[in-house]
Amino acid sequence: MHTRPLACDTSSINFNCSFSISRHAMDNITITIKRGPSVPPLQDCKICRGKICQPEFRITAADGNGNYNFTCATPEKYLVMEIQKNIDCMSGPCPFGDVNLQPSGLPRLNRTFIWDVKASRKGGLELKFSTPWLRQIGPTDTCPDLITYSISSCIDTTRVNIGTFCRNGTMSRVKVQGGVVMALYLPWNSTLTMSGFNIANRSSIKRLCVIESTFKGEMSATLMSPNYPLGFPEDELMTWQFVVPSNLRASVFFRNYSLSNCERKEQRVEYYLPGLVSSPEVFQLSERQPANIPGNFNLSLQGCDHDDQNPGILSLLLQIVVQYPQNEENVTYVVDLRKERDLSITIQPKSPHRGRLLQFEPACLICKEPRTCEHNVTLTSGNLYTISFLCYDLEHLRITAEKTIVCSHFRYCQKRIHALIVPEAISTLPVRLDKFIWNLLASEEISVEIMSPSLKLQQHIQEQRCNRSYSYSIVSTAKEKELNLGIFCPGGSIEKIQMRDNITITLKTFGRGFINESRNQDLKMSFVPFIKEECIFTVTPDPKATVYLQTPNWLEGLPPYFSVSWNITVPNKQVARLAFSKERMGMVCETGRAYVNIKEQKPEAEETVRREDELLPQPMHMYHHFWVNISNCNPVNKNQLSLQFWLTFVQQKTNLPVIVAVVVGGAGALLIIGIIICCTKKNRKKKKLNPNVGIYNANVNTQMPGKRGLFRKKRQDNDSHVYAVIDDAMVYGDLLMKSNGSVTPEVDVYRPFDGPVSDTPPTPPPISFKKTSNVSIPEEFPFCSVSDSETYTFAHHKPEETRGNGETCVNSTGVVDTSLLDSKEQEGLAE
């Protein structure tokens, strides 16, 4: 085969490139030169033979010797070439052996060599590739060096694409039943001179094809069923043969597959594993495939008879990972989740696998059984697992867990406190926990409360960063909207968070230190009655630290009409200094008002209120526990409301002048009292030295002179000396008649005060915190005027006596009494 190399003359303005082909070099070969698929439409580059120039030329052996040239200097940009050789193995012997790239000396165009081998359907052909063998790629993928192999077979008149391949892989041989079409694509600048394969005759393989992959060391291979991603031929069988060194282990993973609708037979995969002599091990495509396989094995894909009305598609994308054996000691770990509820644990690589590996990386496998291993495994509550790891470095694995706690009826969960801690089943595994998610769900009339009584929580902000080995991300979910409260870690001042809506808490770990710090976790949660506030923080600060607090949803700002409150405790004998990080709220309201409310929790405390159009309060000193409430309006142009404030504490100072004045005043008062007592004692002594002598005269009237006729009755004849009490029954007679005369006196019991002055946060719009008195002042009851000389006694009940005249007084129960003097006189007579 002789051709004259292409010669391009660039000495003139019209560039001409020429080459020649001998007819002896065209034995069963057809050359087609045509426009490429991506030729610019305005370019005019043609191929010419003599004076005939055409955009497409077909050259065969019948054309004889000829010279050809191009009308452009760079024909490789516009034209492509196909060289097809037909090999007939049905009517005569086949030219088996190495396949050469013929004819040589062709113009440097993007070219495709095609070998169409016709053979009997009852026979088999083998394509054997030289090293570095081939690697299968998807139909839309390209090879790095652009050198691409394509293998097809024929079933009757239907062509089946066995696959597309690049160089540098594991595929060493391909056997097909009947004929084969082999294509090799070379870019225009390729220097490849050999095809890299040979053809051999084989007996019938009784299946569509057999693909052999040979592994020399640790590596992986991605393989696809014929016609992938289109359907595998109906009722066909194919086999992959894997050659694996005995000191390595292979694992099979199905990355993607689809199933057809079978009318007869069953679509499945069959394994001939080491130790199985006769019958294969059958798996469904939906099942976990074998792993940790020592030595060589075969994998076959069996199709079925399709349903004519709805055939469906059978396709398979699989990966084979071959690596050195791990965990030869067969170390296992027991994961007991039988007592857990609504918990799932997923173990997976740090970077989840996405389909195929271009370069080998030793896999980390998790096995529930010796040969049931996967890249990721999910363990669910209520089960007991025994797992093992086939991984040279467990640092490549991570654990993600998720638990759901639900409260549908408050009476069933009102007294339960759930500890939000990592279960011991996870802590005992040798794999690092990446995150643990708690979904706290409740019905609309129930709210959620998070507590950290001992460690407390610290809000992660710019001025107050978390430096622990783990943190909590708290997100509230309500009405399909998420509100990010922020990131929190232990060791702060937030003792409790109450949320009106459902909450998702995500624990995120950083480093190995979590193993030790997790033992002291104290985060808890409970379901509480519905609260009107969207969010309430209870803050119990350390007086030695500066506490920074900021509104939830810091980056996006508070949602419209959202309200958040902080219930802040001021330590004993401390004064809190409250300050905001900026002077204004920095937003404009379209509807409603945005407010900042601050109020101490003491009787008749004044409330500090600021609107969005006003300056925020200057630093304030708080001597009692206090509330801070921030509420949003509907802002203009999505302006966000995000505020930050901080607290510092100082020791409460004593006012020395006031103390001195109080001490001096108290001493003066004691001195005056002492003088009065001394004077009183002296006067009594003088009276004792000169006692007065009195003579009793029975005929003298002992009554104080008064106006004549004022008391017509004698003392023993009237009731003027009886102490009167107004009868409630007489004053409230009209009310008694409405209540059918039944009166139950209200008894008041003293109870000590055991709570804050105010247990609810101030709520906008600002209103006075002073409670208005609803108690009306009754009219003054009439009282009886008596003489100064009369004695006053409490009454004993005499229901049979008739009420006195207008001067007589009666108590609330209708009781009339006798005077103490009368009683004394009766006692004297008795003696």
C-alpha positions in Angstrom: 0.0 0.0 0.0 1.6 3.2 -1.2 0.4 6.8 -0.9 2.3 10.0 -1.4 2.3 12.1 1.7 0.3 15.3 1.8 2.2 18.4 0.6 0.9 21.9 1.2 2.4 24.8 -0.8 2.0 28.1 1.1 4.2 30.1 -1.3 1.2 31.7 -3.1 -2.0 33.3 -2.0 -4.1 30.3 -3.1 -3.1 27.6 -0.7 -3.1 24.1 -2.3 -2.5 20.8 -0.5 -2.1 17.6 -2.4 -1.7 13.8 -1.8 -1.8 10.7 -4.0 -3.3 7.1 -3.4 -2.3 3.9 -5.2 -5.1 1.5 -6.2 -3.2 -1.4 -4.8 -3.5 0.2 -1.3 -7.3 0.2 -1.6 -8.0 -3.5 -1.3 -11.5 -3.7 0.2 -11.0 -0.2 1.6 -13.3 2.9 1.0 -12.1 6.4 1.9 -14.7 9.1 2.3 -13.6 12.7 2.8 -16.4 15.1 3.8 -17.2 18.2 5.8 -16.9 17.8 9.5 -19.9 18.1 11.9 -18.7 21.5 13.2 -17.5 23.2 10.0 -18.1 27.0 10.0 -20.8 27.6 7.4 -19.0 30.4 5.5 -15.7 28.5 5.0 -15.2 27.0 1.5 -12.7 24.1 1.7 -13.1 21.4 -1.0 -11.2 18.3 -2.2 -10.2 18.2 -5.8 -9.2 15.5 -8.2 -7.8 17.2 -11.3 -10.2 20.0 -12.1 -13.1 18.5 -10.2 -13.6 20.0 -6.8 -16.3 18.8 -4.4 -17.1 19.3 -0.7 -17.2 15.4 -0.4 -15.2 12.8 -2.2 -15.5 9.0 -2.1 -12.4 7.0 -3.1 -12.3 3.3 -3.8 -10.0 0.8 -5.5 -12.0 1.2 -8.7 -10.9 4.8 -8.9 -7.3 3.8 -9.7 -4.3 5.9 -9.0 -5.0 9.5 -8.4 -3.7 12.8 -7.1 -5.9 14.9 -4.7 -5.6 18.3 -3.3 -7.5 20.8 -1.1 -8.5 24.3 -1.7 -7.5 25.5 1.8 -4.3 25.5 3.8 -5.8 24.0 6.9 -8.2 21.3 5.7 -8.2 19.6 9.2 -10.4 22.3 10.5 -13.1 21.7 8.0 -12.9 18.2 6.6 -12.9 14.7 8.2 -12.0 11.3 6.7 -13.5 7.8 7.2 -11.5 4.7 6.2 -13.6 1.6 6.2 -12.4 -1.9 5.5 -14.7 -4.8 5.0 -13.6 -8.2 6.2 -15.6 -11.2 5.0 -15.2 -14.3 7.2 -18.3 -16.1 5.9 -17.1 -17.0 2.4 -13.5 -17.5 3.1 -10.7 -17.5 5.7 -10.4 -14.4 7.9 -7.2 -12.3 8.1 -6.7 -12.9 11.8 -3.8 -11.3 13.7 -2.8 -7.7 14.4 -4.8 -5.1 12.7 -2.8 -2.3 10.9 -3.9 1.2 10.1 -4.1 1.1 6.3 -3.5 2.9 4.0 -0.6 4.8 5.4 0.4 8.4 4.4 -3.1 9.8 4.5 -3.6 13.5 4.9 -3.6 14.8 8.4 -7.3 15.0 9.0 -9.5 13.9 11.9 -10.0 10.3 10.8 -11.9 7.2 11.7 -10.8 3.7 10.9 -13.7 1.2 10.7 -13.3 -2.6 10.4 -16.5 -4.3 9.5 -16.1 -8.1 10.1 -18.8 -10.4 8.8 -19.0 -13.8 10.5 -21.5 -16.6 11.1 -24.0 -16.1 13.8 -23.0 -19.5 15.2 -19.3 -18.5 15.6 -17.5 -16.2 17.9 -14.9 -13.5 17.4 -12.4 -12.2 19.9 -10.9 -8.8 20.0 -7.7 -8.8 22.1 -6.2 -5.5 23.1 -2.6 -4.7 24.0 -1.6 -2.9 27.1 -2.5 -0.4 28.5 -5.9 -1.9 27.6 -9.2 0.0 27.5 -11.5 1.9 29.8 -15.2 2.2 29.2 -16.8 5.6 29.1 -20.4 6.9 28.7 -21.8 7.6 25.2 -21.5 11.4 25.8 -18.0 11.3 27.4 -14.7 12.0 25.6 -11.3 10.6 26.1 -8.4 12.9 27.4 -6.3 12.2 24.3 -9.4 12.0 22.0 -8.3 8.5 20.8 -11.6 6.6 21.1 -12.6 2.9 20.4 -16.1 1.9 19.6 -17.3 -1.8 19.5 -20.6 -2.9 18.0 -22.2 -6.2 17.3 -25.1 -7.3 15.1 -28.2 -9.3 16.0 -29.8 -10.1 12.7 -30.0 -6.6 11.1 -29.9 -4.7 14.4 -26.7 -3.1 15.5 -25.9 -3.2 19.2 -23.4 -0.9 20.8 -21.2 -3.0 23.0 -19.5 0.2 24.3 -17.2 3.2 23.9 -13.7 3.0 25.3 -10.6 5.1 25.9 -7.0 3.9 26.4 -5.5 3.1 29.9 -8.0 0.8 31.6 -8.8 -2.8 32.6 -10.7 -4.2 29.6 -8.3 -6.6 28.0 -10.6 -8.7 25.7 -14.1 -8.6 24.1 -15.8 -11.7 22.7 -18.8 -11.3 20.5 -21.2 -13.7 18.8 -21.2 -13.4 15.0 -19.9 -10.3 13.3 -18.3 -7.2 14.8 -17.8 -3.6 13.8 -14.7 -2.0 15.3 -14.1 1.7 15.0 -11.0 3.8 16.0 -11.2 7.5 16.0 -7.9 9.5 15.8 -7.5 13.2 15.9 -5.6 14.9 13.0 -2.5 15.4 15.1 -2.3 11.9 16.4 1.0 9.9 15.7 -0.5 6.5 16.5 0.5 4.0 13.8 -0.9 0.7 15.3 -4.5 -0.1 16.0 -3.7 -1.7 19.4 -5.7 -4.9 18.9 -5.9 -8.2 17.0 -8.8 -10.4 15.9 -9.0 -14.1 16.6 -11.6 -16.8 15.8 -13.4 -18.5 18.7 -16.1 -21.0 19.1 -19.7 -19.9 19.9 -20.0 -18.1 23.2 -23.8 -18.5 23.2 -24.5 -15.0 24.4 -24.3 -11.5 23.1 -20.8 -10.7 24.4 -18.2 -11.4 27.0 -16.1 -8.5 28.4 -12.9 -9.4 30.3 -11.4 -6.9 32.8 -8.0 -7.7 34.2 -6.8 -6.0 37.4 -3.1 -5.9 38.3 -3.4 -4.0 41.6 -5.6 -1.7 43.5 -7.9 0.1 41.1 -11.5 0.5 40.1 -13.5 0.1 36.8 -16.8 1.4 35.6 -18.7 -0.7 33.2 -22.0 -0.4 31.3 -24.4 -2.8 29.7 -24.6 -2.8 25.9 -26.6 0.1 24.4 -26.4 2.0 27.8 -28.3 4.1 28.6 -30.7 2.7 26.1 -32.2 -0.7 26.6 -30.3 -4.0 26.8 -31.5 -6.3 23.9 -34.5 -8.4 24.6 -34.0 -11.9 26.1 -30.2 -11.6 25.7 -27.3 -12.7 28.0 -23.9 -11.1 28.5 -21.0 -11.7 30.9 -18.3 -9.8 32.5 -15.2 -11.8 33.5 -13.0 -10.3 36.2 -9.4 -11.4 36.6 -8.3 -10.4 40.2 -5.1 -11.4 41.9 -5.7 -13.7 44.9 -4.2 -11.3 47.3 -6.8 -8.6 46.5 -10.5 -8.3 47.2 -13.2 -7.1 44.7 -16.5 -5.5 45.5 -19.4 -4.8 43.1 -21.6 -1.8 43.3 -24.6 -1.0 41.0 -24.5 2.8 40.5 -27.5 3.1 38.3 -30.0 0.7 36.7 -33.4 0.5 35.1 -35.7 -2.4 34.6 -37.9 -3.5 31.7 -41.4 -4.9 31.9 -41.1 -8.6 31.5 -43.7 -10.8 30.0 -41.8 -14.1 30.3 -38.6 -15.0 32.1 -36.9 -12.9 34.7 -34.3 -10.2 34.5 -31.5 -10.8 37.0 -27.7 -10.9 37.6 -25.8 -14.1 38.2 -22.4 -14.5 40.0 -20.0 -17.3 39.7 -18.0 -16.7 42.8 -14.9 -18.5 44.1 -16.0 -21.8 45.8 -19.2 -22.1 43.7 -18.7 -25.0 41.2 -21.9 -25.4 39.4 -24.9 -23.2 40.2 -24.5 -19.4 40.2 -25.6 -17.1 43.0 -28.5 -15.1 41.7 -29.3 -11.5 42.7 -31.9 -9.0 41.7 -30.7 -5.7 40.5 -32.3 -3.9 43.4 -30.4 -6.0 46.0 -27.0 -5.3 47.5 -24.3 -7.0 45.5 -21.4 -9.1 46.8 -18.3 -7.5 48.2 -14.9 -8.5 49.6 -14.6 -11.2 46.9 -11.2 -13.0 46.7 -9.9 -14.0 43.3 -11.5 -14.3 39.9 -15.3 -14.3 39.4 -17.9 -13.8 36.6 -21.0 -11.6 36.5 -23.8 -12.1 34.0 -26.7 -10.0 33.1 -29.9 -11.8 31.9 -32.7 -10.0 30.0 -36.3 -11.2 29.6 -39.1 -11.2 27.0 -40.6 -7.7 27.0 -44.2 -6.7 27.2 -45.0 -5.5 23.6 -47.3 -2.7 24.9 -44.9 -1.3 27.5 -41.4 -2.9 27.1 -39.5 -0.6 29.4 -35.7 -0.4 29.4 -33.1 -2.7 31.1 -29.8 -0.9 31.6 -27.0 -1.2 34.2 -24.1 0.9 35.3 -21.8 -0.9 37.7 -18.5 -0.3 39.4 -15.8 -2.8 40.4 -13.4 -1.8 43.2 -10.4 -4.0 43.8 -8.1 -3.3 46.8 -6.1 -5.0 49.4 -8.0 -6.8 52.1 -8.9 -4.8 55.2 -10.1 -6.0 58.6 -8.5 -9.4 58.3 -9.0 -9.8 62.0 -12.7 -9.6 61.4 -13.4 -6.9 64.0 -17.1 -6.3 64.4 -19.2 -3.7 66.2 -22.6 -4.2 67.8 -25.1 -1.3 67.2 -28.1 -1.9 69.4 -31.0 0.4 68.4 -33.8 -1.8 69.8 -34.8 0.8 72.5 -34.6 3.8 70.2 -37.5 5.3 68.4 -37.6 7.3 65.2 -33.8 7.2 64.8 -31.8 6.6 61.7 -28.0 6.4 61.5 -26.1 6.7 58.1 -22.5 5.8 57.7 -20.9 7.1 54.5 -17.7 8.5 53.0 -16.9 12.2 53.6 -17.4 12.9 49.8 -20.4 10.7 48.7 -19.8 8.8 45.5 -21.3 10.4 42.4 -21.1 7.6 39.8 -17.7 6.7 38.6 -14.0 7.1 39.6 -11.5 8.4 37.0 -8.6 7.7 39.3 -8.6 4.9 41.8 -9.0 5.7 45.5 -9.3 2.9 48.0 -12.9 2.5 49.0 -14.1 2.5 52.6 -16.9 -0.2 52.8 -19.3 -0.9 55.6 -20.5 -4.5 55.9 -23.6 -5.8 57.6 -22.6 -9.3 56.5 -19.2 -10.7 55.3 -20.2 -10.2 51.6 -22.9 -7.5 51.9 -20.9 -4.3 51.9 -21.6 -0.8 50.6 -20.1 2.6 50.5 -22.9 3.9 52.8 -25.2 2.0 55.2 -28.3 3.2 57.0 -29.2 1.7 60.4 -32.8 2.3 61.7 -34.2 2.2 65.2 -35.7 -1.0 66.6 -33.0 -3.3 65.2 -29.8 -4.9 66.3 -26.8 -4.7 63.9 -23.4 -6.3 63.8 -21.2 -4.3 61.3 -17.6 -4.3 60.2 -15.5 -2.0 58.2 -13.3 -2.7 55.1 -11.4 0.5 55.1 -7.7 1.3 55.3 -8.4 4.6 57.1 -11.7 5.1 58.9 -11.1 8.9 58.8 -12.6 8.8 55.4 -16.0 7.8 56.9 -18.6 10.0 58.7 -21.8 9.3 60.6 -25.0 11.3 60.2 -27.9 10.6 62.5 -31.4 11.9 62.6 -34.1 11.6 65.3 -37.7 12.8 65.3 -39.6 13.6 68.5 -43.3 14.2 68.0 -46.1 15.5 70.4 -49.6 15.2 69.0 -51.5 15.6 72.3 -50.2 17.7 75.1 -51.6 15.5 77.9 -49.4 12.6 76.7 -46.1 14.6 76.6 -46.5 17.5 79.0 -44.4 16.1 81.8 -41.7 14.4 79.7 -38.2 15.9 79.3 -36.2 14.5 76.4 -32.4 14.6 76.6 -30.9 15.7 73.3 -27.7 13.7 73.6 -25.9 11.4 71.2 -26.8 7.7 71.9 -24.1 5.5 73.2 -24.5 3.2 70.2 -22.9 5.9 68.1 -20.2 6.8 70.6 -18.9 3.3 70.6 -18.3 3.2 66.8 -14.7 4.0 65.5 -16.2 6.4 63.0 -16.5 10.2 63.7 -19.9 11.7 64.1 -20.4 14.5 61.5 -23.9 15.8 62.6 -26.9 14.7 64.6 -30.3 16.2 63.7 -33.3 16.4 66.0 -36.7 17.2 64.5 -39.0 18.5 67.2 -42.5 18.4 65.9 -45.8 19.4 67.7 -49.3 20.3 66.9 -50.3 24.0 66.5 -51.5 24.4 70.2 -48.1 23.1 71.6 -44.8 25.0 71.7 -41.3 23.7 72.2 -38.8 24.6 75.0 -35.0 23.9 74.8 -33.0 23.9 78.1 -29.4 23.8 79.0 -29.5 24.2 82.8 -25.8 23.7 83.7 -23.7 24.4 80.6 -26.1 27.0 79.1 -25.7 28.2 75.5 -23.6 30.8 73.9 -24.7 32.5 70.7 -22.0 32.4 68.0 -21.5 35.9 66.7 -18.5 38.0 65.4 -17.6 39.3 68.9 -18.3 36.1 70.7 -17.1 33.1 68.7 -17.6 29.4 69.6 -14.4 27.5 70.1 -15.9 24.1 71.3 -15.6 20.8 69.5 -19.3 21.0 68.6 -22.1 23.5 68.0 -25.9 23.6 67.6 -27.7 25.1 64.7 -31.3 25.9 65.6 -33.9 26.5 62.9 -37.6 27.1 63.4 -39.9 25.8 60.8 -43.4 27.2 60.5 -45.8 27.4 57.6 -43.1 26.2 55.2 -40.8 29.0 56.2 -37.5 28.6 58.0 -36.2 31.0 60.7 -32.6 30.5 61.6 -32.1 31.3 65.3 -28.4 31.1 64.9 -25.5 28.9 65.9 -25.0 28.1 69.6 -22.4 26.2 71.7 -22.1 25.3 75.4 -20.6 27.7 77.9 -22.8 30.8 77.6 -25.7 32.5 79.4 -28.8 31.3 77.5 -30.5 28.9 79.9 -33.7 28.4 77.9 -35.2 29.0 74.5 -39.0 28.8 73.9 -40.3 28.6 70.3 -43.9 28.8 69.3 -43.3 26.6 66.2 -41.5 23.4 65.3 -37.7 23.3 65.7 -34.8 21.5 64.0 -31.6 21.2 66.0 -28.4 20.1 64.2 -25.4 19.2 66.2 -22.2 19.7 64.2 -18.9 18.3 65.4 -15.4 19.7 64.8 -12.5 17.3 65.4 -12.0 14.4 67.7 -12.5 16.4 70.9 -16.2 15.8 70.7 -15.7 12.3 72.1 -14.7 13.7 75.5 -16.9 16.8 75.5 -20.0 14.8 74.6 -20.0 13.1 78.0 -21.1 16.4 79.6 -24.0 17.2 77.2 -27.0 18.6 79.1 -29.2 19.9 76.3 -32.9 19.0 76.9 -36.2 19.7 75.5 -39.9 19.5 76.5 -43.2 20.4 75.0 -45.0 23.3 76.7 -48.4 25.0 76.3 -48.8 27.4 73.4 -47.0 30.7 73.8 -48.0 33.9 71.9 -44.4 35.1 71.4 -42.6 33.6 68.5 -39.4 33.2 70.4 -38.3 33.9 74.1 -34.8 33.6 75.4 -34.1 33.2 79.1 -30.7 34.6 79.9 -28.9 34.0 83.2 -25.5 35.7 82.7 -22.2 35.3 84.4 -21.5 38.7 86.1 -17.8 38.3 85.2 -18.4 38.0 81.4 -19.7 40.3 78.7 -22.8 38.8 77.0 -23.5 39.5 73.4 -27.0 38.8 72.0 -28.5 39.3 68.5 -31.8 38.9 66.8 -32.6 35.6 65.0 -32.2 35.3 61.2 -29.3 37.7 61.4 -28.3 37.7 57.7 -31.9 37.9 56.3 -33.4 39.9 59.2 -36.5 39.3 61.2 -39.5 38.3 59.2 -42.4 40.8 59.0 -44.4 41.1 62.2 -42.0 38.8 64.1 -41.5 39.4 67.8 -38.6 38.1 70.0 -38.0 38.6 73.7 -35.2 38.1 76.2 -35.9 37.5 79.8 -32.6 38.7 81.4 -31.7 38.0 85.0 -29.5 40.5 86.9 -27.2 38.7 89.4 -27.5 39.6 93.0 -25.7 42.8 94.1 -24.9 43.5 90.5 -25.9 46.3 88.0 -26.4 45.4 84.4 -25.3 47.8 81.6 -27.4 47.4 78.5 -26.1 48.9 75.2 -27.0 48.5 71.5 -24.4 48.2 68.7 -25.9 50.9 66.6 -27.9 54.1 67.0 -31.0 53.2 64.9 -32.9 50.2 63.7 -31.9 51.0 60.1 -35.2 50.2 58.4 -38.4 51.8 57.2 -41.9 50.3 57.8 -44.5 50.1 55.0 -47.2 48.9 57.4 -47.2 48.7 61.1 -44.4 49.8 63.5 -41.2 48.3 64.7 -40.5 48.6 68.4 -37.8 48.0 71.0 -39.3 47.7 74.5 -37.2 47.5 77.7 -38.8 47.1 81.1 -37.5 46.1 84.6 -39.4 43.4 86.4 -40.5 45.4 89.5 -43.7 47.0 90.6 -44.6 50.2 88.7 -41.4 50.1 86.6 -41.1 52.5 83.8 -41.0 51.1 80.2 -38.6 52.3 77.6 -40.0 52.2 74.1 -38.4 53.2 70.8 -39.9 53.0 67.3 -38.0 52.4 64.1 -37.9 56.2 63.3 -36.4 57.0 66.7 -32.9 56.7 68.1 -32.3 53.5 70.1 -31.8 54.0 73.9 -28.4 55.1 75.2 -26.6 52.6 77.5 -28.9 51.9 80.4 -28.3 50.6 83.9 -30.7 47.9 85.1 -30.9 47.1 88.8 -33.6 44.4 88.6 -34.4 41.5 86.2 -35.7 43.0 83.0 -37.3 42.2 79.6 -36.0 43.2 76.1 -38.5 42.9 73.3 -37.9 43.6 69.6 -40.8 43.3 67.2 -40.8 44.0 63.5 -43.2 45.6 61.1 -43.8 45.0 57.4 -40.6 46.8 56.0 -40.3 48.7 52.8 -38.2 47.1 50.0 -37.3 44.1 52.1 -35.3 46.1 54.5 -34.1 43.9 57.2 -34.3 44.4 61.0 -31.2 43.0 62.7 -30.1 44.2 66.1 -27.3 43.3 68.4 -26.9 44.4 72.0 -24.6 43.4 74.9 -24.6 43.3 78.7 -21.8 44.0 81.2 -22.1 43.9 85.0 -20.5 45.8 87.8 -20.8 45.5 91.6 -23.6 47.5 93.2 -21.9 50.4 95.1 -23.1 51.5 98.6 -24.0 55.1 99.2 -22.0 56.1 102.3 -23.7 59.5 103.1 -27.1 57.8 103.1 -25.8 55.1 105.5 -24.3 57.7 107.8 -27.5 59.8 107.8 -29.6 56.7 108.6 -27.3 55.7 111.5 -27.3 59.2 112.9 -31.1 59.5 112.6 -31.6 56.2 114.3 -29.3 57.1 117.2 -31.2 60.4 117.6 -34.5 58.6 117.7 -33.2 56.2 120.4 -32.0 59.1 122.4 -35.3 60.9 122.3 -37.2 57.7 123.3 -34.8 57.2 126.2 -35.4 60.8 127.4 -39.2 60.3 127.3 -39.0 57.1 129.2 -36.9 58.7 131.9 -39.3 61.6 132.3 -42.3 59.3 132.5 -40.7 57.2 135.3 -39.9 60.4 137.3 -43.5 61.6 137.2 -44.8 58.2 138.4 -42.4 58.3 141.3 -43.7 61.7 142.4 -47.3 60.5 142.2 -46.5 57.6 144.4 -45.0 59.9 147.0 -48.2 62.0 147.2 -51.1 59.6 146.7 -54.6 61.1 146.3 -57.4 59.9 148.7 -60.8 59.2 147.2 -64.2 58.8 149.1 -67.0 56.8 147.6 -70.4 58.5 147.8 -73.2 56.4 146.6 -75.6 59.3 146.3 -73.5 61.2 143.8 -74.5 60.9 140.1 -71.5 59.4 138.2 -72.8 60.4 134.8 -70.9 63.2 133.0 -73.1 66.3 132.7 -74.6 66.6 129.3 -77.3 68.2 127.5 -80.6 67.6 129.1 -82.9 65.4 127.1 -80.1 64.0 124.9 -80.3 60.6 126.6 -83.7 60.1 128.0 -83.1 56.5 128.9 -80.7 55.4 131.6 -77.6 53.5 130.7 -79.1 50.2 131.7 -82.2 51.1 129.8 -80.6 51.9 126.4 -78.0 50.4 124.2 -75.8 53.4 123.7 -72.7 51.7 125.1 -72.9 48.7 122.7 -70.2 48.7 120.0 -72.0 48.6 116.7 -71.0 46.8 113.5 -72.9 47.2 110.3 -74.7 44.1 109.2 -73.6 43.1 105.7 -76.9 41.5 105.2 -78.6 44.9 105.6 -76.1 46.8 103.4 -76.0 44.3 100.6 -79.6 43.1 100.9 -80.4 43.6 97.2 -77.5 41.3 96.2 -78.6 38.7 98.7 -82.0 38.6 97.2 -80.5 38.0 93.8 -78.4 35.1 95.1 -81.4 33.5 97.0 -80.0 34.6 100.3 -77.0 32.3 100.4 -73.8 34.0 101.4 -70.5 32.3 101.7 -68.0 34.6 103.3 -64.7 34.8 101.4 -61.7 33.7 103.4 -58.4 35.0 102.4 -55.2 33.0 103.0 -51.8 34.5 103.0 -49.4 33.1 100.4 -45.8 34.1 100.2 -44.6 35.7 96.9 -42.5 33.1 95.0 -42.1 34.5 91.5 -40.9 37.5 89.5 -42.8 40.7 89.6 -43.7 40.2 85.9 -43.5 36.8 84.1 -44.6 38.0 80.6 -42.5 40.1 78.3 -43.6 43.5 77.2 -45.5 43.3 74.0 -45.9 46.1 71.4 -47.6 48.4 70.6 -46.3 50.0 73.8 -48.9 50.1 76.6 -48.7 51.1 80.2 -47.6 48.3 82.5 -49.5 49.8 85.4 -52.6 47.8 86.2 -55.7 49.9 86.4 -57.7 49.3 89.6 -61.2 47.8 88.9 -62.2 47.9 92.6 -64.7 50.7 93.3 -64.5 52.5 96.6 -67.7 51.8 98.5 -69.5 54.6 100.3 -68.6 55.0 104.0 -70.8 53.0 106.3 -72.7 55.0 108.9 -71.5 54.7 112.4 -73.0 55.4 115.8 -72.0 58.4 117.9 -71.6 57.5 121.5 -70.6 59.4 124.6 -66.9 59.4 125.6 -67.9 57.9 128.9 -69.4 54.9 127.4 -67.6 51.6 127.1 -67.3 49.6 123.8 -67.6 45.9 123.6 -67.9 43.3 120.9 -71.3 41.7 120.6 -72.5 38.2 121.2 -75.2 36.9 118.9 -78.8 37.4 120.2 -81.0 36.6 117.3 -84.2 36.8 119.4 -83.8 40.4 120.4 -85.4 43.2 118.5 -83.2 45.8 116.9 -82.8 49.0 118.9 -83.7 52.5 117.9 -81.6 54.5 115.5 -78.8 55.0 118.0 -78.2 51.2 118.4 -75.4 49.6 116.4 -75.4 46.0 115.1 -72.5 44.0 113.7 -72.4 42.3 110.4 -73.9 39.0 111.7 -76.7 40.6 113.7 -75.0 40.5 117.1 -75.8 42.7 120.1 -73.5 42.7 123.2 -73.5 43.8 126.8 -70.9 46.1 128.2 -68.0 45.0 130.1 -69.1 47.1 133.1 -72.4 45.4 133.2 -70.8 42.1 133.2 -68.4 43.1 136.0 -71.4 44.4 138.1 -73.1 41.0 137.6 -70.0 39.2 138.7 -69.8 41.4 141.9 -73.4 40.6 142.8 -72.7 36.9 142.3 -69.8 37.1 144.7 
